[in-house]
Amino acid sequence: PVRIYIHTHMAHAAEESPFDCNICLCIPEAQVHQCVQGHLFCADCLRAHQASDQERANACPVCRTTLPAEPIRSRIAESSIGELPSACPHCNTGMLRKQIADHVMVCEARTMPCS
């Protein structure tokens, strides 16, 4: 069985994934961007890296190749991530990652703010 940890980036499998963001080390929840060498990043992590005042903010944090002005989206990584097993953060029901967002909207175990 795969152990699931709840993290700021939803459910994250206990073992390493080839899809882990090379900045936050979590599996991306939304868009996945990559450098020209194929290193993967959460779109938000890569934007934050590029907006930082670090000396090499315009370079891939892994291989140091210059990042293109327009991000390279990795749709194959996004599709593959959607097929990974995960669990609802509220009821712990097992499902595919691509199913989580729709399930959470109707999950009976999710907390609702008082009106």
C-alpha positions as CSV (number, residue, x, y, z in Angstrom):
1,P,0.0,0.0,0.0
2,V,1.1,3.6,-0.7
3,R,1.2,5.8,2.3
4,I,-0.3,9.3,1.7
5,Y,0.9,12.5,3.4
6,I,-1.1,15.6,3.3
7,H,1.1,18.5,2.3
8,T,0.7,22.0,1.0
9,H,0.5,20.4,-2.5
10,M,-2.4,18.0,-1.6
11,A,-1.6,14.4,-1.2
12,H,2.0,13.3,-1.8
13,A,3.1,9.7,-2.1
14,A,5.7,8.6,0.4
15,E,8.2,7.5,-2.2
16,E,9.9,9.8,-4.7
17,S,8.2,10.3,-8.0
18,P,9.8,11.1,-11.3
19,F,7.3,14.0,-11.5
20,D,8.4,15.8,-8.3
21,C,9.0,19.5,-8.7
22,N,12.7,20.1,-8.5
23,I,12.1,23.2,-6.3
24,C,9.5,22.2,-3.7
25,L,10.1,18.4,-4.1
26,C,6.3,17.7,-4.3
27,I,4.2,16.4,-7.1
28,P,2.7,19.4,-8.9
29,E,-1.1,20.0,-8.6
30,A,-1.7,22.1,-11.6
31,Q,0.5,23.1,-14.6
32,V,3.9,21.6,-14.9
33,H,6.7,23.5,-16.5
34,Q,10.1,22.3,-17.6
35,C,13.5,23.5,-18.7
36,V,15.0,22.6,-22.1
37,Q,16.7,19.6,-20.5
38,G,13.3,18.3,-19.1
39,H,13.6,19.1,-15.4
40,L,10.1,19.5,-14.0
41,F,8.7,22.3,-11.8
42,C,5.3,23.4,-10.5
43,A,4.4,26.5,-12.5
44,D,4.1,28.6,-9.3
45,C,7.5,27.4,-8.0
46,L,9.2,28.2,-11.3
47,R,7.5,31.7,-11.4
48,A,8.7,32.4,-7.9
49,H,12.2,31.2,-8.8
50,Q,12.4,33.5,-11.8
51,A,11.0,36.5,-9.9
52,S,13.5,36.1,-7.1
53,D,16.6,38.3,-7.0
54,Q,18.9,35.4,-7.0
55,E,21.9,35.7,-9.3
56,R,20.8,32.7,-11.4
57,A,17.0,33.4,-11.4
58,N,16.9,33.0,-15.2
59,A,18.5,29.5,-15.1
60,C,17.2,26.1,-14.3
61,P,18.0,25.4,-10.6
62,V,19.1,21.9,-11.5
63,C,21.2,22.1,-14.6
64,R,21.8,25.9,-14.8
65,T,20.7,26.1,-18.5
66,T,19.1,29.4,-19.4
67,L,15.3,29.3,-19.0
68,P,13.3,30.4,-22.0
69,A,11.3,33.6,-21.8
70,E,8.1,31.7,-22.4
71,P,7.7,28.7,-20.0
72,I,7.7,25.2,-21.6
73,R,4.6,23.4,-20.4
74,S,4.9,19.6,-19.9
75,R,1.5,18.3,-20.8
76,I,2.7,14.7,-20.8
77,A,3.8,15.1,-17.2
78,E,0.5,16.7,-16.3
79,S,-1.4,13.8,-17.8
80,S,0.8,11.2,-16.1
81,I,0.4,12.9,-12.7
82,G,-3.4,12.8,-13.1
83,E,-3.1,9.0,-13.4
84,L,-1.2,8.6,-10.1
85,P,-3.1,7.2,-7.1
86,S,-4.0,9.6,-4.4
87,A,-6.7,10.1,-1.7
88,C,-9.2,12.7,-0.7
89,P,-7.7,15.0,2.1
90,H,-11.0,14.9,3.9
91,C,-12.4,11.3,3.8
92,N,-9.2,9.5,2.6
93,T,-11.1,7.8,-0.2
94,G,-8.6,6.5,-2.7
95,M,-8.8,7.8,-6.3
96,L,-6.7,9.1,-9.1
97,R,-5.2,12.6,-8.7
98,K,-7.2,13.9,-11.6
99,Q,-10.4,13.1,-9.7
100,I,-9.5,14.8,-6.5
101,A,-10.7,18.4,-7.3
102,D,-14.2,17.2,-8.4
103,H,-14.5,14.8,-5.5
104,V,-13.6,17.5,-2.9
105,M,-16.4,19.7,-4.1
106,V,-19.0,17.1,-3.1
107,C,-17.1,15.2,-0.3
108,E,-19.4,14.8,2.7
109,A,-16.4,14.8,5.0
110,R,-15.0,18.2,4.0
111,T,-15.4,21.0,6.5
112,M,-17.8,23.8,5.7
113,P,-17.4,27.4,7.1
114,C,-20.3,28.5,9.3
115,S,-22.5,31.2,7.7
